Amino acid sequence: LSHTLFSSCRHKTKPNKLADMINSQGKTVDLYIPRKCSITGKLITPKDHSSVQINVGHLDNNGRYTGQYTTYAFSGMIRHKGEADAFMQDLWAKKKKSAGGNI
């Protein structure tokens, strides 16, 4: 009898992991949101510990922060090459040009 109880306990199903990813309003929430490198467009893996995400604040004509920002993510590969700063200047120049210089 004890062997039967033990074997039935061994085969219990594990609780569903998705139940942990639902918020109080009942909406599904992802615990990990993957990022893409702003330069290469490749996914930045969770193991890429040298990657960075930078938020660049928008300013009004008086030089005050407007509360808006643009997010750039750079993979560790781009940073190791030492090209992240040059690429960031290029991306920001393109953003300013597309917005008519009002950023």
C-alpha positions as CSV (number, residue, x, y, z in Angstrom):
1,L,0.0,0.0,0.0
2,S,2.8,2.5,0.8
3,H,4.4,1.7,-2.5
4,T,1.2,2.7,-4.3
5,L,0.9,6.0,-2.5
6,F,4.6,6.8,-3.2
7,S,4.3,6.1,-6.9
8,S,1.2,8.2,-7.2
9,C,2.9,11.1,-5.5
10,R,5.9,10.8,-7.8
11,H,3.7,11.4,-10.9
12,K,1.9,14.5,-9.8
13,T,1.7,17.2,-12.5
14,K,3.6,20.4,-11.9
15,P,1.6,23.6,-11.6
16,N,1.2,25.7,-14.7
17,K,3.9,28.4,-15.0
18,L,1.6,30.7,-17.0
19,A,-0.5,31.2,-13.9
20,D,2.3,33.3,-12.4
21,M,2.2,35.6,-15.5
22,I,-1.3,37.0,-15.0
23,N,-1.7,40.3,-13.2
24,S,-4.6,41.3,-10.8
25,Q,-6.8,42.5,-13.7
26,G,-6.5,39.1,-15.4
27,K,-4.3,40.2,-18.2
28,T,-1.3,38.1,-19.3
29,V,2.0,39.8,-18.5
30,D,5.3,38.7,-19.9
31,L,8.1,38.6,-17.4
32,Y,10.8,39.0,-20.0
33,I,10.5,41.4,-22.9
34,P,13.2,40.8,-25.5
35,R,15.1,43.8,-26.8
36,K,16.6,44.4,-30.3
37,C,19.9,46.1,-31.0
38,S,19.1,49.5,-32.5
39,I,22.0,49.1,-35.0
40,T,21.9,45.5,-36.1
41,G,18.3,44.7,-35.4
42,K,19.3,41.4,-33.8
43,L,17.7,40.2,-30.5
44,I,19.7,41.0,-27.4
45,T,19.8,37.8,-25.4
46,P,19.5,37.7,-21.6
47,K,23.1,36.4,-21.4
48,D,24.5,39.5,-23.2
49,H,25.6,41.2,-20.0
50,S,27.5,44.0,-21.8
51,S,24.5,45.3,-23.7
52,V,23.0,48.6,-22.6
53,Q,19.7,50.5,-23.0
54,I,19.9,54.3,-23.2
55,N,16.9,56.7,-22.9
56,V,17.6,60.0,-24.6
57,G,15.3,62.8,-23.2
58,H,13.5,65.2,-25.5
59,L,13.9,68.9,-24.8
60,D,11.7,71.8,-25.7
61,N,12.9,75.1,-27.3
62,N,13.9,76.4,-23.9
63,G,16.1,73.3,-23.1
64,R,13.7,71.8,-20.6
65,Y,12.8,68.1,-20.5
66,T,9.4,67.4,-22.0
67,G,8.8,64.1,-20.3
68,Q,9.3,62.2,-23.6
69,Y,12.3,60.1,-24.5
70,T,13.7,57.8,-27.2
71,T,15.1,54.5,-26.3
72,Y,18.2,53.0,-27.9
73,A,19.6,49.5,-27.2
74,F,23.1,48.4,-28.1
75,S,24.3,44.9,-28.1
76,G,27.6,43.9,-26.4
77,M,29.1,43.2,-29.9
78,I,28.6,46.8,-31.0
79,R,30.0,48.1,-27.7
80,H,33.1,45.8,-27.9
81,K,33.8,47.2,-31.4
82,G,33.8,50.7,-29.8
83,E,31.2,51.9,-32.3
84,A,28.2,52.5,-30.1
85,D,28.9,56.2,-29.6
86,A,29.2,56.9,-33.4
87,F,26.1,54.9,-34.1
88,M,24.2,56.7,-31.4
89,Q,25.0,60.1,-32.9
90,D,23.9,58.8,-36.4
91,L,20.6,57.4,-35.0
92,W,19.9,60.6,-33.1
93,A,20.7,62.8,-36.1
94,K,18.3,60.7,-38.2
95,K,15.6,61.1,-35.5
96,K,16.0,64.8,-35.3
97,K,15.9,65.1,-39.1
98,S,12.7,63.1,-39.4
99,A,11.1,65.2,-36.6
100,G,12.1,68.4,-38.3
101,G,14.6,69.3,-35.6
102,N,11.9,69.7,-32.9
103,I,13.4,67.2,-30.5
